[in-house]
Amino acid sequence: MSAKRPVVIDLKFSRAAMDEALKGAFADRDVIDLGLPENAGRDLSDATYALLWKPDPSLFKRATALEVLFSGGAGVDHILALPDLPDRPVVRFVDRSLTDRMSEWVVLNCLYHLRQMTTYQRQQREKLWNELALQPEARDVTVGVMGLGVLGEDAARKLKTMGFTVIGWSRRQKVLEGIETFDEDHLDAFLGKTDILVGLLPLTSETRGLYDSSLFSRLRQGGALSKPVFLNAGRGGSQVEADVIAALQKGVLGAASLDVFEKEPLAADSPLWAMENVVITPHAAAASDIRALFRHVEQQIARYEAGEALEHVVDRWAGY
């Protein structure tokens, strides 16, 4: 038995990626990787830490001595919904690489719609040489970021650097230098100013199904892009997909970029696949870097075992 307290891992990375990353991680610590067949029935009663992403439902009945749970991604709704979840701290994954990747996706897609790439790509397929007359600048477009946590705040600042007019919304109002912000009592005011809506909210009882036909109808019409655009890289459960499709078909939304969906993978018969004004990515906007994830967990375990406070602990009442 290792002198250091054991950590059990139940993640969904590829076997090759896990094996490579574990070579330099958790030195001198007993690591129980449940992705290995030989650990399927292993005794977990002495495991102190668990690193999870949609784990086996029986985990907590087997690992009864857990003291800290670590999420394998930025989201934690999949952990908070688990049966038999012990009353232990749940730590979110917060890392520069994950934050940068998310901001890259958001900036990329805002620029994609600003520069009307859907139309230019169609013209390329049709071999048409036609410069569009309407060419708004970033400063003409207001991007509204919903969710001002670590990811949302970074995306908002980088969008502002690109020249967009940026506003932000969170349940409790936050102060961001140079960015107008709104709270839950001023959602309509926020939506009414928004040309591109960026969804980076966690999934909670309050945000489930939030992006629906009623919300889309309150976005600004007739702005620099003519029709509002919806981007969602937060959680799929926060959008009503049928309403997204209807809004696109009716012209309430001019376009969308979606990285998350109510059910994943996205069904092959979803109308979203065939819509020219929709960009689809397979929940890859901010894929977790497995080495960075392991470093994050190691750092938090070191703090915990030194008697220091854990960082990025989830507020279970708030859901994030």
For each residue, the residues with C-beta under 8 A, 3 or more apart:
1: 30 46
2: 5 6 28 29 30
3: 28
4: 28 29 30
5: 2 29 46 48 49 305
6: 2 29 30 31 32 46 47 48 49
7: 26 29 30 31 32 47 48 49 50 51 297 301
8: 32 34 44 47 49 50 51 59 63 66
9: 18 31 32 33 34 35 50 51
10: 34 35 50 51 52 53 55 56 59
11: 18 35 51 52 53 72 290
12: 53 54 72
13: 17 18 21 290
14: 17 18
15: 18 19 35
16: 19 20
17: 13 14 20 21 290
18: 9 11 13 14 15 21 22 33 35 290
19: 15 16 22 23
20: 16 17 23
21: 13 17 18 24 25 290 291 294
22: 18 19 25 26 31 33 294
23: 19 20
24: 21 27 291
25: 21 22 31 291 294 295 298
26: 7 22 29 31 294 298
27: 24
28: 2 3 4
29: 2 4 5 6 7 26
30: 1 2 4 6 7
31: 6 7 9 22 25 26
32: 6 7 8 9 39 42 44 47
33: 9 18 22 36 39
34: 8 9 10 39 40 55 56 59
35: 9 10 11 15 18 39
36: 33 39 40
37: 40
38: 42
39: 32 33 34 35 36 42
40: 34 36 37
41:
42: 32 38 39
43: 46 62
44: 8 32 47 59 62 63 64
45: 62 63 64 65
46: 1 5 6 43 65
47: 6 7 8 32 44 50 63 65 66
48: 5 6 7 65 66 67 68
49: 5 6 7 8 66 67 68 69 70 297 301
50: 7 8 9 10 47 55 59 63 66 68 69 70
51: 7 8 9 10 11 70 72 293 297
52: 10 11 55 59 69 70 71 72 79
53: 10 11 12 71 72 73 78
54: 12 78
55: 10 34 50 52 59 82
56: 10 34 59
57: 82 83 84
58: 61 62
59: 8 10 34 44 50 52 55 56 62 63 82
60: 63 64 66 82 83 84 85 86
61: 58 64 84
62: 43 44 45 58 59
63: 8 44 45 47 50 59 60 66
64: 44 45 60 61
65: 45 46 47 48
66: 8 47 48 49 50 60 63 69 86 88
67: 48 49 88 89 304
68: 48 49 50 88 89 91 300 301 304 310
69: 49 50 52 66 79 86 88 89 90 91
70: 49 50 51 52 90 91 93 296 297 300
71: 52 53 74 75 76 78 79 90 91 92 93 314
72: 11 12 51 52 53 93 288 293
73: 53 93 288
74: 71 92 93 94 98 102 150 151 286 288
75: 71 78 202 203 235
76: 71 79 80 90 92 202 314 319 320
77: 80 81 202 203 204 235 237 319
78: 53 54 71 75 81 82
79: 52 69 71 76 82 85 90
80: 76 77 85 90 314 316 319
81: 77 78
82: 55 57 59 60 78 79 85
83: 57 60
84: 57 60 61
85: 60 79 80 82
86: 60 66 69
87:
88: 66 67 68 69
89: 67 68 69 310 313 314
90: 69 70 71 76 79 80 313 314 316
91: 68 69 70 71 297 300 310 311 312 313 314
92: 71 74 76 312 313 314 320
93: 70 71 72 73 74 98 288 293 296 312
94: 74 98 99 150 296 311 312
95: 98 99 288 289 292 293 295 296
96: 99 100 292
97: 100 101 289 292
98: 74 93 94 95 101 102 151 286 288 289 292
99: 94 95 96 102 103 150 151 154 286
100: 96 97 103 104 154
101: 97 98 104 105 285 286 287
102: 74 98 99 105 106 151 154 155 200 233 285 286
103: 99 100 106 107 151 154 155 158
104: 100 101 107 108
105: 101 102 108 109 233 259 281 285 286
106: 102 103 109 110 145 155 158 159 198 200 231 233 285
107: 103 104 110 111 155 158 159 162
108: 104 105 111 112
109: 105 106 112 113 231 257 279
110: 106 107 113 114 141 143 159 162 164 196 198 231
111: 107 108 114 115 138 162
112: 108 109 115 117 118 257 279
113: 109 110 116 117 118 196 225 229 254 255 257
114: 110 111 136 138 141 164 196 225
115: 111 112 120
116: 113 119 120 132 134 135
117: 112 113 120 121
118: 112 113 121 122 255 276 277
119: 116 122 123 132
120: 115 116 117 123 124 132
121: 117 118 124 125
122: 118 119 125 126 276
123: 119 120 126 127 128 129 130
124: 120 121 127 128
125: 121 122
126: 122 123
127: 123 124
128: 123 124
129: 123
130: 123
131:
132: 116 119 120 135
133:
134: 116 226
135: 116 132
136: 114 140 141 224 225
137: 140 141 163
138: 111 114 141 162 163 164
139: 163 164 165
140: 136 137 165 224
141: 110 114 136 137 138 164 165 195 196 223 224 225
142: 164 165 166 167 193 194 195 196 220 223
143: 110 156 159 164 165 166 167 194 195 196 198
144: 166 167 168 169 190 191 193 194 195 196 197 198
145: 106 148 152 155 156 159 166 167 168 169 198 200
146: 152 168 169 170 190 197 198 199 200 201 234
147: 151 152 169 170 199 200 201 202 234
148: 145 152 153 156 168 169 170 174 176 181
149: 152 153 170 200 202 320
150: 74 94 99 153 154
151: 74 98 99 102 103 147 154 155 200 286
152: 145 146 147 148 149 155 156 168 170 198 200
153: 148 149 150 156 157 168 174 176
154: 99 100 102 103 150 151 157 158
155: 102 103 106 107 145 151 152 158 159 198 200
156: 143 145 148 152 153 159 160 166 168 176 179
157: 153 154 160 161 176 179
158: 103 106 107 154 155 161 162
159: 106 107 110 143 145 155 156 162 164 166
160: 156 157 163 164 166 178 179
161: 157 158
162: 107 110 111 138 158 159
163: 137 138 139 160
164: 110 114 138 139 141 142 143 159 160 196
165: 139 140 141 142 143
166: 142 143 144 145 156 159 160 179
167: 142 143 144 145 179 180 181 182 190 193 194
168: 144 145 146 148 152 153 156 174 176 179 180 181 182
169: 144 145 146 147 148 181 182 183 187 190
170: 146 147 148 149 152 173 174 181 183
171: 183 184 206
172: 183 184
173: 170 181 182 183
174: 148 153 168 170 181
175: 181
176: 148 153 156 157 168 179 181
177:
178: 160
179: 156 157 160 166 167 168 176
180: 167 168
181: 148 167 168 169 170 173 174 175 176
182: 167 168 169 173 186 187 189 190
183: 169 170 171 172 173 186
184: 171 172 187
185:
186: 182 183 189 190
187: 169 182 184 190 191
188: 191 192 218
189: 182 186 192 193
190: 144 146 167 169 182 186 187 193 194
191: 144 187 188 194 197 215 218 219 220
192: 188 189 218 219 220
193: 142 144 167 189 190 220
194: 142 143 144 167 190 191 197 219 220 228
195: 141 142 143 144 219 220 223 224 225 228 229
196: 110 113 114 141 142 143 144 164 225 228 229 230 231
197: 144 146 191 194 211 219 228 229 230 231
198: 106 110 143 144 145 146 152 155 231 232 233
199: 146 147 211 230 231 232 233 234 238 239
200: 102 106 145 146 147 149 151 152 155 233 234
201: 146 147 207 210 234 235 238
202: 75 76 77 147 149 207 234 235 319 320
203: 75 77 207 208 234 235 237 238 319
204: 77 207 208 318 319 320
205: 208 319
206: 171 210 319
207: 201 202 203 204 210 234 235 237 238
208: 203 204 205 237 238
209: 212 237 238 239 240
210: 201 206 207 215 238 239
211: 197 199 215 216 230 232 238 239 240 243 244
212: 209 215 216 239 240 243
213: 216 217 240 243 246 247 252
214: 217 218
215: 191 210 211 212 218 219
216: 211 212 213 219 228 230 243 244 247 252 253
217: 213 214 247 252
218: 188 191 192 214 215
219: 191 192 194 195 197 215 216 228 230 252 253
220: 142 191 192 193 194 195 223 228
221: 227 228
222: 226
223: 141 142 195 220 226 228
224: 136 140 141 195
225: 113 114 136 141 195 196 228 229 254
226: 134 222 223 254
227: 221 251 252 253 254 255
228: 194 195 196 197 216 219 220 221 223 225 252 253 254
229: 113 195 196 197 225 253 254 255 256 257
230: 196 197 199 211 216 219 244 247 253 255 256 257 258
231: 106 109 110 196 197 198 199 256 257 258
232: 198 199 211 236 238 239 256 257 258 259 260
233: 102 105 106 198 199 200 259 260 285 286
234: 146 147 199 200 201 202 203 207 238 260
235: 75 77 201 202 203 207 238 260
236: 232 239 260 261 262 263 264 283
237: 77 203 207 208 209 262
238: 199 201 203 207 208 209 210 211 232 234 235
239: 199 209 210 211 212 232 236 243 244 258 260 261 262
240: 209 211 212 213 243 244 262
241: 244 245 261 262 270 272
242: 245 246
243: 211 212 213 216 239 240 246 247
244: 211 216 230 239 240 241 247 248 253 256 258 272
245: 241 242 248 249 270 271 272 275
246: 213 242 243 249 250 252
247: 213 216 217 230 243 244 250 252 253
248: 244 245 251 252 253 255 256 275 277 278
249: 245 246 271
250: 246 247
251: 227 248 254
252: 213 216 217 219 227 228 246 247 248
253: 216 219 227 228 229 230 244 247 248 256
254: 113 225 226 227 228 229 251 277
255: 113 118 227 229 230 248 277 278 279
256: 229 230 231 232 244 248 253 272 275 277 278 279
257: 109 112 113 229 230 231 232 278 279 280 281
258: 230 231 232 239 244 261 272 278 279 280 281
259: 105 232 233 280 281 282 283 284 285
260: 232 233 234 235 236 239 264 283 285
261: 236 239 241 258 264 265 266 283
262: 236 237 239 240 241
263: 236 266 267
264: 236 260 261 282 283
265: 261 282
266: 261 263 270 272 273 280 282
267: 263 270
268: 273
269:
270: 241 245 266 267 273
271: 245 249 274 275
272: 241 244 245 256 258 266 275 278 280
273: 266 268 270 280
274: 271
275: 245 248 256 271 272 278
276: 118 122
277: 118 248 254 255 256
278: 248 255 256 257 258 272 275
279: 109 112 255 256 257 258
280: 257 258 259 266 272 273
281: 105 257 258 259 284 285
282: 259 264 265 266
283: 236 259 260 261 264
284: 259 281 287
285: 101 102 105 106 233 259 260 281
286: 74 98 99 101 102 105 151 233
287: 101 284
288: 72 73 74 93 95 98 292 293
289: 95 97 98 292 293
290: 11 13 17 18 21 293 294
291: 21 24 25 294 295
292: 95 96 97 98 288 289 295 296
293: 51 72 93 95 288 289 290 296 297
294: 21 22 25 26 290 291 297 298
295: 25 95 291 292 298 299
296: 70 93 94 95 292 293 299 300
297: 7 49 51 70 91 293 294 300 301
298: 25 26 294 295 301 302
299: 295 296 302 303
300: 68 70 91 296 297 303 304 310 311 312
301: 7 49 68 297 298 304 305
302: 298 299 305 306
303: 299 300 306 308 309 310 311
304: 67 68 300 301 307 308 310
305: 5 301 302
306: 302 303
307: 304
308: 303 304
309: 303
310: 68 89 91 300 303 304 313
311: 91 94 300 303
312: 91 92 93 94 300
313: 89 90 91 92 310
314: 71 76 80 89 90 91 92 319 320
315: 318 319 320
316: 80 90 319
317:
318: 204 315
319: 76 77 80 202 203 204 205 206 314 315 316
320: 76 92 149 202 204 314 315
